[in-house]
């Protein structure tokens, strides 16, 4: 579709790494890296007659921010050598799609309920901003650990040429959420047919749902122990009752509360991986028969112990046994054995180098290689040979000393705490007459001010100064479309090399005559006094106004200052103004590189 190659850098920012999977016929996806913000991204090139609609829908989707939605980061067009091609930059797709999850086994009822609830919550958040998906399918929902993510908001509907708005679009997304739950439980798709041209021919398409005299067969007719509320939702949505949910919010209200989503937890028991069984080793550590390889984690066999004719243990054998124990400790999972080890409880694995305990009522089996006589009385078991326990060292027990030191520390701390608590109540004699009140200082007035009539001195109890900190930014467009909403954060990201900008208008600085102005709204973290605002731009001229944020119409707030743009525009207020945000309203565009366009690099508030 395009001439892009691994290593291509587009718009001097995004380096393409490798192709990414997509089920859209008119799209080409790449895994890429944002070299400015140093983060992974996903680049989707769109072509065909529906490309303009997809780009426009992606711009609207960039206004929606929800952790359950794959965020649109940038939208535009570039020339890769063969002409202009449109692109959409989003967060990378992580986790597994619902198609991949169901291919390994059906999802249980509780996990399906959580998946439907999370997806419906994401779509309800988008609906409240006037954006709808309109192309829900199993490939558009992914599970990343405990997080459900809906992908393709905006771009999928544009490429699918899906036309719906208002209540019709909300009802269509609600039907899609219920269809996703049905598919997770039955591996059948009850929604609109996915055998369409906008989906790639090699994409996996689910089998259609089975139908009966009353519409799609209920989940309870196909799956045992199904969630009653999910079954009722399916019957209302795809049956003959005609009471489908009106929007994703109604699906959320029906299903909440739900539990946590987990890819592993969603799989049936027979699909989940079987935990590894513990491996028992012999007394000498030779866990496998001769001629076979040892299982992973099995320690190497101890060197054979050869008893000389004198009956004494050879020094070389003892050294070999110590080396074997050290090797086992270095490999991890084999603790060093104490000199006087206790036999393990019945049913537990014996530590490496120690014989396993016998069952109750049974005689413990002799270790391999034994036969030189019974073990010495009182000597611990050490494997295949007998030895004498090392003498116990006699020393001072440090426990009473440590406890005494702690007790002394506690007493000292308690005495100090009591003295500090009682110290404010000490009575100091000021005069011989107890009834005499202490006279105020000569330099202070009765109202706490200085004797010279000055202002009262500040005390330590005064609240610290609140500094204005930018929390968020957004566009205010009278037409409601926005210009570059995906780049609003570049105006306060502390990086002057990035900037938010408007469209380029030719021959008319008043936005080509389409609208009277455009606002950039700044929200502060908390109300704070503002005395100076500095604008770093790439533009000259034009006209701006600084307005206080209004409650109903932010663009109609009180005008605090006005002027024209320059590379370093400093707005100084006559006195500090306490505000929780402001609007930079542009009524006439400045010029950037000879064209009518505003490029706002950085906003600094103090």
Secondary structure as a PSIPRED ss2 file (coil, helix, strand):
# PSIPRED VFORMAT (PSIPRED V4.0)

   1 X C   1.000  0.000  0.000
   2 X C   1.000  0.000  0.000
   3 X C   1.000  0.000  0.000
   4 X C   1.000  0.000  0.000
   5 X C   1.000  0.000  0.000
   6 X C   1.000  0.000  0.000
   7 X C   1.000  0.000  0.000
   8 X C   1.000  0.000  0.000
   9 X E   0.000  0.000  1.000
  10 X E   0.000  0.000  1.000
  11 X C   1.000  0.000  0.000
  12 X C   1.000  0.000  0.000
  13 X C   1.000  0.000  0.000
  14 X E   0.000  0.000  1.000
  15 X E   0.000  0.000  1.000
  16 X E   0.000  0.000  1.000
  17 X E   0.000  0.000  1.000
  18 X E   0.000  0.000  1.000
  19 X E   0.000  0.000  1.000
  20 X E   0.000  0.000  1.000
  21 X C   1.000  0.000  0.000
  22 X C   1.000  0.000  0.000
  23 X C   1.000  0.000  0.000
  24 X E   0.000  0.000  1.000
  25 X C   1.000  0.000  0.000
  26 X C   1.000  0.000  0.000
  27 X E   0.000  0.000  1.000
  28 X E   0.000  0.000  1.000
  29 X E   0.000  0.000  1.000
  30 X E   0.000  0.000  1.000
  31 X E   0.000  0.000  1.000
  32 X E   0.000  0.000  1.000
  33 X E   0.000  0.000  1.000
  34 X E   0.000  0.000  1.000
  35 X C   1.000  0.000  0.000
  36 X C   1.000  0.000  0.000
  37 X C   1.000  0.000  0.000
  38 X C   1.000  0.000  0.000
  39 X E   0.000  0.000  1.000
  40 X E   0.000  0.000  1.000
  41 X E   0.000  0.000  1.000
  42 X E   0.000  0.000  1.000
  43 X E   0.000  0.000  1.000
  44 X E   0.000  0.000  1.000
  45 X E   0.000  0.000  1.000
  46 X E   0.000  0.000  1.000
  47 X C   1.000  0.000  0.000
  48 X C   1.000  0.000  0.000
  49 X C   1.000  0.000  0.000
  50 X C   1.000  0.000  0.000
  51 X H   0.000  1.000  0.000
  52 X H   0.000  1.000  0.000
  53 X H   0.000  1.000  0.000
  54 X H   0.000  1.000  0.000
  55 X H   0.000  1.000  0.000
  56 X H   0.000  1.000  0.000
  57 X H   0.000  1.000  0.000
  58 X H   0.000  1.000  0.000
  59 X H   0.000  1.000  0.000
  60 X H   0.000  1.000  0.000
  61 X H   0.000  1.000  0.000
  62 X C   1.000  0.000  0.000
  63 X C   1.000  0.000  0.000
  64 X C   1.000  0.000  0.000
  65 X C   1.000  0.000  0.000
  66 X C   1.000  0.000  0.000
  67 X C   1.000  0.000  0.000
  68 X C   1.000  0.000  0.000
  69 X E   0.000  0.000  1.000
  70 X C   1.000  0.000  0.000
  71 X C   1.000  0.000  0.000
  72 X E   0.000  0.000  1.000
  73 X E   0.000  0.000  1.000
  74 X E   0.000  0.000  1.000
  75 X E   0.000  0.000  1.000
  76 X E   0.000  0.000  1.000
  77 X E   0.000  0.000  1.000
  78 X E   0.000  0.000  1.000
  79 X E   0.000  0.000  1.000
  80 X C   1.000  0.000  0.000
  81 X C   1.000  0.000  0.000
  82 X C   1.000  0.000  0.000
  83 X C   1.000  0.000  0.000
  84 X E   0.000  0.000  1.000
  85 X E   0.000  0.000  1.000
  86 X E   0.000  0.000  1.000
  87 X E   0.000  0.000  1.000
  88 X E   0.000  0.000  1.000
  89 X E   0.000  0.000  1.000
  90 X E   0.000  0.000  1.000
  91 X C   1.000  0.000  0.000
  92 X C   1.000  0.000  0.000
  93 X C   1.000  0.000  0.000
  94 X C   1.000  0.000  0.000
  95 X C   1.000  0.000  0.000
  96 X E   0.000  0.000  1.000
  97 X E   0.000  0.000  1.000
  98 X H   0.000  1.000  0.000
  99 X H   0.000  1.000  0.000
 100 X H   0.000  1.000  0.000
 101 X H   0.000  1.000  0.000
 102 X H   0.000  1.000  0.000
 103 X H   0.000  1.000  0.000
 104 X C   1.000  0.000  0.000
 105 X C   1.000  0.000  0.000
 106 X C   1.000  0.000  0.000
 107 X C   1.000  0.000  0.000
 108 X C   1.000  0.000  0.000
 109 X H   0.000  1.000  0.000
 110 X H   0.000  1.000  0.000
 111 X H   0.000  1.000  0.000
 112 X H   0.000  1.000  0.000
 113 X H   0.000  1.000  0.000
 114 X H   0.000  1.000  0.000
 115 X H   0.000  1.000  0.000
 116 X H   0.000  1.000  0.000
 117 X H   0.000  1.000  0.000
 118 X H   0.000  1.000  0.000
 119 X H   0.000  1.000  0.000
 120 X H   0.000  1.000  0.000
 121 X H   0.000  1.000  0.000
 122 X H   0.000  1.000  0.000
 123 X H   0.000  1.000  0.000
 124 X H   0.000  1.000  0.000
 125 X H   0.000  1.000  0.000
 126 X H   0.000  1.000  0.000
 127 X H   0.000  1.000  0.000
 128 X C   1.000  0.000  0.000
 129 X C   1.000  0.000  0.000
 130 X C   1.000  0.000  0.000
 131 X C   1.000  0.000  0.000
 132 X C   1.000  0.000  0.000
 133 X C   1.000  0.000  0.000
 134 X C   1.000  0.000  0.000
 135 X C   1.000  0.000  0.000
 136 X C   1.000  0.000  0.000
 137 X C   1.000  0.000  0.000
 138 X H   0.000  1.000  0.000
 139 X H   0.000  1.000  0.000
 140 X H   0.000  1.000  0.000
 141 X E   0.000  0.000  1.000
 142 X E   0.000  0.000  1.000
 143 X E   0.000  0.000  1.000
 144 X E   0.000  0.000  1.000
 145 X C   1.000  0.000  0.000
 146 X C   1.000  0.000  0.000
 147 X E   0.000  0.000  1.000
 148 X E   0.000  0.000  1.000
 149 X E   0.000  0.000  1.000
 150 X E   0.000  0.000  1.000
 151 X C   1.000  0.000  0.000
 152 X C   1.000  0.000  0.000
 153 X C   1.000  0.000  0.000
 154 X C   1.000  0.000  0.000
 155 X H   0.000  1.000  0.000
 156 X H   0.000  1.000  0.000
 157 X H   0.000  1.000  0.000
 158 X H   0.000  1.000  0.000
 159 X H   0.000  1.000  0.000
 160 X C   1.000  0.000  0.000
 161 X C   1.000  0.000  0.000
 162 X C   1.000  0.000  0.000
 163 X C   1.000  0.000  0.000
 164 X C   1.000  0.000  0.000
 165 X C   1.000  0.000  0.000
 166 X H   0.000  1.000  0.000
 167 X H   0.000  1.000  0.000
 168 X H   0.000  1.000  0.000
 169 X H   0.000  1.000  0.000
 170 X H   0.000  1.000  0.000
 171 X H   0.000  1.000  0.000
 172 X H   0.000  1.000  0.000
 173 X H   0.000  1.000  0.000
 174 X H   0.000  1.000  0.000
 175 X H   0.000  1.000  0.000
 176 X H   0.000  1.000  0.000
 177 X H   0.000  1.000  0.000
 178 X H   0.000  1.000  0.000
 179 X H   0.000  1.000  0.000
 180 X H   0.000  1.000  0.000
 181 X H   0.000  1.000  0.000
 182 X H   0.000  1.000  0.000
 183 X H   0.000  1.000  0.000
 184 X H   0.000  1.000  0.000
 185 X H   0.000  1.000  0.000
 186 X H   0.000  1.000  0.000
 187 X C   1.000  0.000  0.000
 188 X E   0.000  0.000  1.000
 189 X E   0.000  0.000  1.000
 190 X C   1.000  0.000  0.000
 191 X C   1.000  0.000  0.000
 192 X C   1.000  0.000  0.000
 193 X C   1.000  0.000  0.000
 194 X C   1.000  0.000  0.000
 195 X C   1.000  0.000  0.000
 196 X C   1.000  0.000  0.000
 197 X C   1.000  0.000  0.000
 198 X C   1.000  0.000  0.000
 199 X E   0.000  0.000  1.000
 200 X C   1.000  0.000  0.000
 201 X C   1.000  0.000  0.000
 202 X C   1.000  0.000  0.000
 203 X C   1.000  0.000  0.000
 204 X C   1.000  0.000  0.000
 205 X C   1.000  0.000  0.000
 206 X C   1.000  0.000  0.000
 207 X E   0.000  0.000  1.000
 208 X E   0.000  0.000  1.000
 209 X C   1.000  0.000  0.000
 210 X C   1.000  0.000  0.000
 211 X E   0.000  0.000  1.000
 212 X E   0.000  0.000  1.000
 213 X C   1.000  0.000  0.000
 214 X C   1.000  0.000  0.000
 215 X E   0.000  0.000  1.000
 216 X E   0.000  0.000  1.000
 217 X C   1.000  0.000  0.000
 218 X C   1.000  0.000  0.000
 219 X H   0.000  1.000  0.000
 220 X H   0.000  1.000  0.000
 221 X H   0.000  1.000  0.000
 222 X C   1.000  0.000  0.000
 223 X C   1.000  0.000  0.000
 224 X C   1.000  0.000  0.000
 225 X C   1.000  0.000  0.000
 226 X C   1.000  0.000  0.000
 227 X C   1.000  0.000  0.000
 228 X H   0.000  1.000  0.000
 229 X H   0.000  1.000  0.000
 230 X H   0.000  1.000  0.000
 231 X H   0.000  1.000  0.000
 232 X H   0.000  1.000  0.000
 233 X H   0.000  1.000  0.000
 234 X H   0.000  1.000  0.000
 235 X H   0.000  1.000  0.000
 236 X H   0.000  1.000  0.000
 237 X H   0.000  1.000  0.000
 238 X H   0.000  1.000  0.000
 239 X E   0.000  0.000  1.000
 240 X C   1.000  0.000  0.000
 241 X C   1.000  0.000  0.000
 242 X C   1.000  0.000  0.000
 243 X C   1.000  0.000  0.000
 244 X C   1.000  0.000  0.000
 245 X C   1.000  0.000  0.000
 246 X C   1.000  0.000  0.000
 247 X C   1.000  0.000  0.000
 248 X H   0.000  1.000  0.000
 249 X H   0.000  1.000  0.000
 250 X H   0.000  1.000  0.000
 251 X H   0.000  1.000  0.000
 252 X H   0.000  1.000  0.000
 253 X H   0.000  1.000  0.000
 254 X H   0.000  1.000  0.000
 255 X H   0.000  1.000  0.000
 256 X C   1.000  0.000  0.000
 257 X C   1.000  0.000  0.000
 258 X C   1.000  0.000  0.000
 259 X C   1.000  0.000  0.000
 260 X C   1.000  0.000  0.000
 261 X C   1.000  0.000  0.000
 262 X C   1.000  0.000  0.000
 263 X C   1.000  0.000  0.000
 264 X C   1.000  0.000  0.000
 265 X C   1.000  0.000  0.000
 266 X C   1.000  0.000  0.000
 267 X C   1.000  0.000  0.000
 268 X C   1.000  0.000  0.000
 269 X C   1.000  0.000  0.000
 270 X C   1.000  0.000  0.000
 271 X C   1.000  0.000  0.000
 272 X C   1.000  0.000  0.000
 273 X C   1.000  0.000  0.000
 274 X C   1.000  0.000  0.000
 275 X C   1.000  0.000  0.000
 276 X C   1.000  0.000  0.000
 277 X C   1.000  0.000  0.000
 278 X C   1.000  0.000  0.000
 279 X C   1.000  0.000  0.000
 280 X C   1.000  0.000  0.000
 281 X C   1.000  0.000  0.000
 282 X C   1.000  0.000  0.000
 283 X C   1.000  0.000  0.000
 284 X C   1.000  0.000  0.000
 285 X C   1.000  0.000  0.000
 286 X C   1.000  0.000  0.000
 287 X C   1.000  0.000  0.000
 288 X C   1.000  0.000  0.000
 289 X C   1.000  0.000  0.000
 290 X C   1.000  0.000  0.000
 291 X C   1.000  0.000  0.000
 292 X C   1.000  0.000  0.000
 293 X C   1.000  0.000  0.000
 294 X C   1.000  0.000  0.000
 295 X C   1.000  0.000  0.000
 296 X C   1.000  0.000  0.000
 297 X C   1.000  0.000  0.000
 298 X C   1.000  0.000  0.000
 299 X C   1.000  0.000  0.000
 300 X C   1.000  0.000  0.000
 301 X C   1.000  0.000  0.000
 302 X C   1.000  0.000  0.000
 303 X C   1.000  0.000  0.000
 304 X C   1.000  0.000  0.000
 305 X C   1.000  0.000  0.000
 306 X C   1.000  0.000  0.000
 307 X E   0.000  0.000  1.000
 308 X C   1.000  0.000  0.000
 309 X C   1.000  0.000  0.000
 310 X C   1.000  0.000  0.000
 311 X C   1.000  0.000  0.000
 312 X C   1.000  0.000  0.000
 313 X E   0.000  0.000  1.000
 314 X C   1.000  0.000  0.000
 315 X H   0.000  1.000  0.000
 316 X H   0.000  1.000  0.000
 317 X H   0.000  1.000  0.000
 318 X H   0.000  1.000  0.000
 319 X H   0.000  1.000  0.000
 320 X H   0.000  1.000  0.000
 321 X H   0.000  1.000  0.000
 322 X H   0.000  1.000  0.000
 323 X H   0.000  1.000  0.000
 324 X H   0.000  1.000  0.000
 325 X H   0.000  1.000  0.000
 326 X H   0.000  1.000  0.000
 327 X H   0.000  1.000  0.000
 328 X H   0.000  1.000  0.000
 329 X H   0.000  1.000  0.000
 330 X H   0.000  1.000  0.000
 331 X H   0.000  1.000  0.000
 332 X C   1.000  0.000  0.000
 333 X C   1.000  0.000  0.000
 334 X C   1.000  0.000  0.000
 335 X C   1.000  0.000  0.000
 336 X C   1.000  0.000  0.000
 337 X C   1.000  0.000  0.000
 338 X C   1.000  0.000  0.000
 339 X C   1.000  0.000  0.000
 340 X C   1.000  0.000  0.000
 341 X C   1.000  0.000  0.000
 342 X C   1.000  0.000  0.000
 343 X C   1.000  0.000  0.000
 344 X C   1.000  0.000  0.000
 345 X C   1.000  0.000  0.000
 346 X C   1.000  0.000  0.000
 347 X C   1.000  0.000  0.000
 348 X C   1.000  0.000  0.000
 349 X C   1.000  0.000  0.000
 350 X C   1.000  0.000  0.000
 351 X C   1.000  0.000  0.000
 352 X C   1.000  0.000  0.000
 353 X C   1.000  0.000  0.000
 354 X C   1.000  0.000  0.000
 355 X C   1.000  0.000  0.000
 356 X C   1.000  0.000  0.000
 357 X C   1.000  0.000  0.000
 358 X C   1.000  0.000  0.000
 359 X C   1.000  0.000  0.000
 360 X C   1.000  0.000  0.000
 361 X C   1.000  0.000  0.000
 362 X C   1.000  0.000  0.000
 363 X C   1.000  0.000  0.000
 364 X C   1.000  0.000  0.000
 365 X C   1.000  0.000  0.000
 366 X C   1.000  0.000  0.000
 367 X C   1.000  0.000  0.000
 368 X C   1.000  0.000  0.000
 369 X C   1.000  0.000  0.000
 370 X C   1.000  0.000  0.000
 371 X C   1.000  0.000  0.000
 372 X C   1.000  0.000  0.000
 373 X C   1.000  0.000  0.000
 374 X C   1.000  0.000  0.000
 375 X C   1.000  0.000  0.000
 376 X C   1.000  0.000  0.000
 377 X C   1.000  0.000  0.000
 378 X C   1.000  0.000  0.000
 379 X C   1.000  0.000  0.000
 380 X C   1.000  0.000  0.000
 381 X C   1.000  0.000  0.000
 382 X C   1.000  0.000  0.000
 383 X C   1.000  0.000  0.000
 384 X C   1.000  0.000  0.000
 385 X C   1.000  0.000  0.000
 386 X C   1.000  0.000  0.000
 387 X C   1.000  0.000  0.000
 388 X C   1.000  0.000  0.000
 389 X C   1.000  0.000  0.000
 390 X C   1.000  0.000  0.000
 391 X C   1.000  0.000  0.000
 392 X C   1.000  0.000  0.000
 393 X C   1.000  0.000  0.000
 394 X C   1.000  0.000  0.000
 395 X C   1.000  0.000  0.000
 396 X C   1.000  0.000  0.000
 397 X C   1.000  0.000  0.000
 398 X C   1.000  0.000  0.000
 399 X H   0.000  1.000  0.000
 400 X H   0.000  1.000  0.000
 401 X H   0.000  1.000  0.000
 402 X H   0.000  1.000  0.000
 403 X H   0.000  1.000  0.000
 404 X H   0.000  1.000  0.000
 405 X H   0.000  1.000  0.000
 406 X H   0.000  1.000  0.000
 407 X H   0.000  1.000  0.000
 408 X H   0.000  1.000  0.000
 409 X H   0.000  1.000  0.000
 410 X H   0.000  1.000  0.000
 411 X H   0.000  1.000  0.000
 412 X H   0.000  1.000  0.000
 413 X H   0.000  1.000  0.000
 414 X H   0.000  1.000  0.000
 415 X H   0.000  1.000  0.000
 416 X H   0.000  1.000  0.000
 417 X H   0.000  1.000  0.000
 418 X H   0.000  1.000  0.000
 419 X H   0.000  1.000  0.000
 420 X H   0.000  1.000  0.000
 421 X H   0.000  1.000  0.000
 422 X H   0.000  1.000  0.000
 423 X H   0.000  1.000  0.000
 424 X C   1.000  0.000  0.000
 425 X C   1.000  0.000  0.000
 426 X C   1.000  0.000  0.000
 427 X C   1.000  0.000  0.000
 428 X C   1.000  0.000  0.000
 429 X C   1.000  0.000  0.000
 430 X C   1.000  0.000  0.000
 431 X C   1.000  0.000  0.000
 432 X C   1.000  0.000  0.000
 433 X C   1.000  0.000  0.000
 434 X C   1.000  0.000  0.000
 435 X C   1.000  0.000  0.000
 436 X C   1.000  0.000  0.000
 437 X C   1.000  0.000  0.000
 438 X C   1.000  0.000  0.000
 439 X C   1.000  0.000  0.000
 440 X C   1.000  0.000  0.000
 441 X C   1.000  0.000  0.000
 442 X C   1.000  0.000  0.000
 443 X C   1.000  0.000  0.000
 444 X E   0.000  0.000  1.000
 445 X C   1.000  0.000  0.000
 446 X C   1.000  0.000  0.000
 447 X C   1.000  0.000  0.000
 448 X C   1.000  0.000  0.000
 449 X C   1.000  0.000  0.000
 450 X E   0.000  0.000  1.000
 451 X C   1.000  0.000  0.000
 452 X C   1.000  0.000  0.000
 453 X C   1.000  0.000  0.000
 454 X C   1.000  0.000  0.000
 455 X C   1.000  0.000  0.000
 456 X C   1.000  0.000  0.000
 457 X C   1.000  0.000  0.000
 458 X C   1.000  0.000  0.000
 459 X C   1.000  0.000  0.000
 460 X C   1.000  0.000  0.000
 461 X C   1.000  0.000  0.000
 462 X C   1.000  0.000  0.000
 463 X C   1.000  0.000  0.000
 464 X C   1.000  0.000  0.000
 465 X C   1.000  0.000  0.000
 466 X C   1.000  0.000  0.000
 467 X C   1.000  0.000  0.000
 468 X C   1.000  0.000  0.000
 469 X C   1.000  0.000  0.000
 470 X E   0.000  0.000  1.000
 471 X E   0.000  0.000  1.000
 472 X E   0.000  0.000  1.000
 473 X E   0.000  0.000  1.000
 474 X E   0.000  0.000  1.000
 475 X E   0.000  0.000  1.000
 476 X E   0.000  0.000  1.000
 477 X E   0.000  0.000  1.000
 478 X C   1.000  0.000  0.000
 479 X C   1.000  0.000  0.000
 480 X C   1.000  0.000  0.000
 481 X C   1.000  0.000  0.000
 482 X C   1.000  0.000  0.000
 483 X C   1.000  0.000  0.000
 484 X C   1.000  0.000  0.000
 485 X H   0.000  1.000  0.000
 486 X H   0.000  1.000  0.000
 487 X H   0.000  1.000  0.000
 488 X H   0.000  1.000  0.000
 489 X H   0.000  1.000  0.000
 490 X H   0.000  1.000  0.000
 491 X H   0.000  1.000  0.000
 492 X C   1.000  0.000  0.000
 493 X C   1.000  0.000  0.000
 494 X C   1.000  0.000  0.000
 495 X C   1.000  0.000  0.000
 496 X C   1.000  0.000  0.000
 497 X C   1.000  0.000  0.000
 498 X C   1.000  0.000  0.000
 499 X C   1.000  0.000  0.000
 500 X E   0.000  0.000  1.000
 501 X E   0.000  0.000  1.000
 502 X C   1.000  0.000  0.000
 503 X C   1.000  0.000  0.000
 504 X C   1.000  0.000  0.000
 505 X E   0.000  0.000  1.000
 506 X C   1.000  0.000  0.000
 507 X C   1.000  0.000  0.000
 508 X C   1.000  0.000  0.000
 509 X C   1.000  0.000  0.000
 510 X C   1.000  0.000  0.000
 511 X H   0.000  1.000  0.000
 512 X H   0.000  1.000  0.000
 513 X H   0.000  1.000  0.000
 514 X C   1.000  0.000  0.000
 515 X C   1.000  0.000  0.000
 516 X C   1.000  0.000  0.000
 517 X C   1.000  0.000  0.000
 518 X E   0.000  0.000  1.000
 519 X E   0.000  0.000  1.000
 520 X E   0.000  0.000  1.000
 521 X E   0.000  0.000  1.000
 522 X E   0.000  0.000  1.000
 523 X E   0.000  0.000  1.000
 524 X E   0.000  0.000  1.000
 525 X E   0.000  0.000  1.000
 526 X E   0.000  0.000  1.000
 527 X E   0.000  0.000  1.000
 528 X E   0.000  0.000  1.000
 529 X E   0.000  0.000  1.000
 530 X E   0.000  0.000  1.000
 531 X E   0.000  0.000  1.000
 532 X E   0.000  0.000  1.000
 533 X E   0.000  0.000  1.000
 534 X E   0.000  0.000  1.000
 535 X E   0.000  0.000  1.000
 536 X E   0.000  0.000  1.000
 537 X E   0.000  0.000  1.000
 538 X C   1.000  0.000  0.000
 539 X C   1.000  0.000  0.000
 540 X E   0.000  0.000  1.000
 541 X E   0.000  0.000  1.000
 542 X E   0.000  0.000  1.000
 543 X E   0.000  0.000  1.000
 544 X E   0.000  0.000  1.000
 545 X E   0.000  0.000  1.000
 546 X E   0.000  0.000  1.000
 547 X E   0.000  0.000  1.000
 548 X E   0.000  0.000  1.000
 549 X C   1.000  0.000  0.000
 550 X C   1.000  0.000  0.000
 551 X C   1.000  0.000  0.000
 552 X C   1.000  0.000  0.000
 553 X C   1.000  0.000  0.000
 554 X H   0.000  1.000  0.000
 555 X H   0.000  1.000  0.000
 556 X H   0.000  1.000  0.000
 557 X C   1.000  0.000  0.000
 558 X C   1.000  0.000  0.000
 559 X E   0.000  0.000  1.000
 560 X E   0.000  0.000  1.000
 561 X E   0.000  0.000  1.000
 562 X E   0.000  0.000  1.000
 563 X E   0.000  0.000  1.000
 564 X E   0.000  0.000  1.000
 565 X E   0.000  0.000  1.000
 566 X C   1.000  0.000  0.000
 567 X C   1.000  0.000  0.000
 568 X E   0.000  0.000  1.000
 569 X E   0.000  0.000  1.000
 570 X E   0.000  0.000  1.000
 571 X E   0.000  0.000  1.000
 572 X E   0.000  0.000  1.000
 573 X E   0.000  0.000  1.000
 574 X E   0.000  0.000  1.000
 575 X E   0.000  0.000  1.000
 576 X E   0.000  0.000  1.000
 577 X E   0.000  0.000  1.000
 578 X E   0.000  0.000  1.000
 579 X E   0.000  0.000  1.000
 580 X E   0.000  0.000  1.000
 581 X E   0.000  0.000  1.000
 582 X E   0.000  0.000  1.000
 583 X E   0.000  0.000  1.000
 584 X E   0.000  0.000  1.000
 585 X E   0.000  0.000  1.000
 586 X E   0.000  0.000  1.000
 587 X E   0.000  0.000  1.000
 588 X E   0.000  0.000  1.000
 589 X C   1.000  0.000  0.000
 590 X C   1.000  0.000  0.000
 591 X E   0.000  0.000  1.000
 592 X E   0.000  0.000  1.000
 593 X C   1.000  0.000  0.000
 594 X C   1.000  0.000  0.000
 595 X E   0.000  0.000  1.000
 596 X E   0.000  0.000  1.000
 597 X C   1.000  0.000  0.000
 598 X C   1.000  0.000  0.000
 599 X E   0.000  0.000  1.000
 600 X E   0.000  0.000  1.000
 601 X E   0.000  0.000  1.000
 602 X E   0.000  0.000  1.000
 603 X E   0.000  0.000  1.000
 604 X E   0.000  0.000  1.000
 605 X E   0.000  0.000  1.000
 606 X C   1.000  0.000  0.000
